Amino acid sequence: GAAMLGEGKVWQSRYHPSMSTSTQILTPRMHGLLQRIQRAQRTPLHAQTPAQARNSYEAAAEILDLPRAPLRRIVDFLLPAADGTMLPARLYCDADTPVPVLLYLHGGGFVIGSLDTHDSLCRQLALRSGAAVVALDYRLAPEHRFPTAVDDAWAALLWLRAHAATLGLDGAGRARFRQLILIGHLGRDFWAALQRRGMHGAHPVDQFVTERVEEFRDQVARRL
């Protein structure tokens, strides 16, 4: 998230001089980082092909993230989309007993991003929130046009509702589906599309801010 924010400000100052980056709120280290990014003269993502942009994002996505934290369980598995396609997913869990489930949908404009680009972030969510995290590798555009990503997210939500127990998670405990929480860095149109289908008691967390994970942990505890 911080890396993308930095690159976004550099993009603004490089292509829109009138939108110069303010350095007054930046620490010296962050200001130096932005200067190094500018000097690198990287091709902006929007000027690359989708394949090139994905490779660039994969290479730089976790530069500013914390080291990947060890957890009790990290499991790669497949779950079915509505059309039968098997979608890669990854479970992050640091508990030995059934816990609530977070379905995490990575950012990237529906064109870039993967399980690996947000691996460190998902580990931190599981470690600090006390919940399990299931990250979904939904299908990307332009190969898979809208609303494929929405369809995949919806299918994953329904699958977790029915099958969380197979992963040792509490998706159907005393609070039933209220223990499934949807989370991610996605556009508001995406959330609106999901909400129109009916969330069935799941709790969407729009534009989640990682730094507020302790506050989110308290919210999870209140919903149990």
C-alpha positions in Angstrom: 0.0 0.0 0.0 2.7 2.4 0.9 4.7 1.6 -2.2 1.7 2.2 -4.4 1.0 5.5 -2.6 4.6 6.6 -3.2 4.5 5.6 -6.8 1.2 7.4 -7.3 2.6 10.7 -5.9 5.6 10.3 -8.2 3.3 9.7 -11.1 1.4 12.8 -10.3 4.5 15.0 -10.0 6.0 13.6 -13.2 3.0 13.8 -15.4 1.1 16.6 -13.8 3.6 19.3 -12.7 0.8 21.3 -11.2 0.1 18.5 -8.8 3.5 18.6 -7.2 4.2 16.2 -4.3 4.2 17.9 -0.9 7.1 16.8 1.2 6.0 18.6 4.4 4.2 15.6 5.8 6.9 13.0 4.7 9.7 11.8 6.9 13.2 12.3 5.5 13.5 8.6 4.8 10.2 8.5 2.8 11.2 11.7 1.0 14.5 10.0 0.0 12.7 6.9 -1.1 10.4 8.9 -3.4 13.4 10.7 -4.9 15.1 7.4 -5.6 11.9 6.1 -7.3 11.9 9.3 -9.5 15.5 8.8 -10.4 14.9 5.2 -11.4 12.7 6.4 -14.3 10.6 3.3 -14.2 8.0 2.9 -16.9 4.6 3.6 -15.3 2.3 0.7 -15.0 -0.3 2.3 -17.3 2.2 2.5 -20.1 3.1 -1.2 -20.0 1.3 -4.2 -21.4 -0.8 -6.2 -18.8 1.9 -8.9 -18.7 4.7 -6.4 -18.2 2.7 -4.5 -15.6 2.1 -7.7 -13.7 5.8 -8.6 -13.7 6.7 -5.1 -12.5 4.2 -5.2 -9.7 5.3 -8.7 -8.6 8.9 -7.5 -8.4 8.2 -4.4 -6.3 5.0 -5.2 -4.4 6.5 -6.1 -1.0 9.5 -3.8 -1.0 8.0 -1.7 1.8 6.2 -4.5 3.5 7.2 -6.2 6.7 9.1 -9.5 6.4 6.7 -12.5 5.8 5.6 -13.5 9.3 5.6 -17.3 10.2 2.1 -18.6 10.9 0.8 -21.9 12.2 -0.9 -22.7 8.9 -0.4 -21.4 5.4 -2.2 -23.6 2.9 -2.7 -23.2 -0.9 -5.9 -24.7 -2.2 -8.5 -24.4 -5.0 -12.1 -23.4 -4.8 -14.7 -23.4 -7.7 -15.9 -20.4 -9.6 -19.5 -20.3 -10.8 -18.5 -21.6 -14.2 -16.5 -24.5 -12.7 -13.1 -22.9 -13.1 -10.9 -23.8 -10.1 -9.5 -20.6 -8.5 -6.2 -20.5 -6.5 -6.6 -19.4 -2.9 -4.4 -19.3 0.1 -5.3 -19.8 3.8 -3.5 -17.9 6.5 -4.2 -18.9 10.1 -2.3 -18.5 13.3 -4.8 -20.3 15.6 -5.2 -23.9 16.6 -9.0 -23.6 17.1 -11.7 -22.5 14.7 -11.7 -18.8 14.2 -13.7 -16.3 12.0 -12.8 -16.0 8.3 -11.7 -13.0 6.3 -12.0 -13.2 2.6 -9.3 -11.0 1.2 -9.5 -9.5 -2.3 -6.2 -7.9 -3.5 -6.0 -4.6 -5.2 -4.5 -3.9 -8.6 -7.3 -2.4 -10.8 -8.5 -5.9 -11.7 -5.5 -6.2 -14.0 -2.5 -6.8 -11.8 -1.8 -8.4 -8.4 -1.8 -12.0 -7.2 -1.6 -14.0 -4.0 2.1 -13.3 -3.8 1.9 -9.6 -4.1 -0.1 -9.3 -0.9 1.3 -12.3 0.9 3.0 -10.3 3.7 -0.1 -8.2 4.2 -2.3 -11.2 4.6 0.1 -12.8 7.1 -0.1 -9.6 9.2 -3.9 -9.5 9.0 -4.1 -13.1 10.3 -1.4 -12.6 12.9 -2.8 -9.3 14.4 -6.5 -9.8 14.0 -6.9 -13.2 15.4 -9.0 -14.3 12.4 -8.1 -16.6 9.5 -7.5 -15.0 6.1 -8.4 -16.6 2.8 -6.9 -14.7 -0.1 -8.5 -15.3 -3.5 -6.6 -15.2 -6.8 -9.6 -14.0 -8.8 -9.3 -13.8 -12.6 -7.9 -10.6 -14.1 -8.7 -8.4 -17.1 -8.3 -7.9 -20.0 -8.2 -11.7 -20.4 -11.3 -12.0 -18.3 -13.7 -9.1 -18.7 -16.0 -7.6 -16.1 -17.9 -8.9 -14.2 -15.6 -12.0 -14.0 -13.8 -10.7 -11.0 -17.1 -9.9 -9.2 -18.4 -13.4 -10.1 -15.3 -15.0 -8.7 -15.4 -13.0 -5.5 -19.1 -13.9 -5.0 -18.4 -17.6 -5.7 -15.6 -17.6 -3.1 -17.9 -15.9 -0.6 -20.6 -18.5 -1.1 -18.1 -21.4 -1.0 -16.6 -20.2 2.3 -20.1 -19.9 3.7 -20.7 -23.6 3.0 -17.2 -25.1 3.4 -15.3 -23.1 5.9 -15.4 -26.1 8.3 -13.4 -28.1 5.8 -10.5 -25.7 6.4 -10.9 -25.9 10.2 -12.5 -22.4 10.2 -15.7 -21.1 11.9 -17.8 -19.9 9.0 -21.0 -21.6 10.4 -20.6 -21.4 14.1 -23.0 -19.9 16.7 -23.0 -16.7 14.7 -23.5 -18.5 11.4 -22.4 -16.5 8.4 -21.9 -13.4 10.5 -18.4 -14.8 11.2 -17.4 -14.4 7.5 -15.9 -11.0 6.7 -15.1 -9.6 3.3 -12.1 -7.4 3.0 -9.9 -5.9 0.4 -8.4 -2.9 -1.5 -11.0 -2.6 -4.2 -13.0 0.0 -6.1 -16.3 1.2 -4.8 -18.1 -0.1 -7.9 -16.8 -3.6 -7.1 -18.2 -3.4 -3.6 -21.5 -2.1 -5.0 -21.8 -5.0 -7.4 -21.3 -7.5 -4.6 -23.7 -5.7 -2.3 -26.4 -5.7 -4.9 -26.2 -9.5 -4.9 -26.9 -9.5 -1.2 -24.1 -10.1 1.4 -26.1 -12.6 3.3 -24.8 -11.4 6.6 -21.1 -11.1 5.6 -19.4 -7.8 6.6 -17.6 -5.9 3.9 -14.7 -3.8 5.0 -14.2 -1.2 2.3 -10.7 0.1 1.5 -9.1 -1.5 4.5 -6.3 0.4 6.1 -3.6 -2.0 7.4 -2.4 0.3 10.1 -5.8 0.1 11.8 -5.7 -3.7 12.2 -5.8 -3.6 16.0 -9.1 -1.6 15.7 -10.3 -4.1 13.2 -9.4 -7.0 15.6 -11.7 -5.4 18.2 -14.5 -5.2 15.6 -14.1 -8.9 14.9 -14.3 -9.7 18.6 -17.5 -7.7 19.0 -19.1 -9.6 16.1 -18.5 -13.1 17.5 
